[in-house]
């Protein structure tokens, strides 16, 4: 999971720093890594929950709402910082927000998912 999140983060850096077809194909390639990430996030998150697995998995599914809120927040960043002819730069820099999310997924896949105690 950490490897795929890191690949998506690097592709987002290509979006922030690149233009044209490089940015376009980087965005498309991120979707390929996301398709693998969700199943891993779900599996790692509910592992070891025991009798709380049903509740944990239902909460995890409800957290998909974040996928709907993040583009809204990214658009708000573009609106806030893109006035005065700098819309293109604000658009590119707005991808730093999902980059932070992927950075968290890198940490979670590498270390965070193993920090849960068995108590």
Secondary structure, DSSP 8 states (H G I E B T S, - for coil): -HHHHHHHHHHHHHHHH--HHHHHHHHHHHHHHHHHHHHHHHHHHHTT-GGGHHHHHHHHHHGGGHHHHHHHHHHHHHHHH--SS-HHHHHHHHHHHHHHHHHHHHHHHHTGGG-----
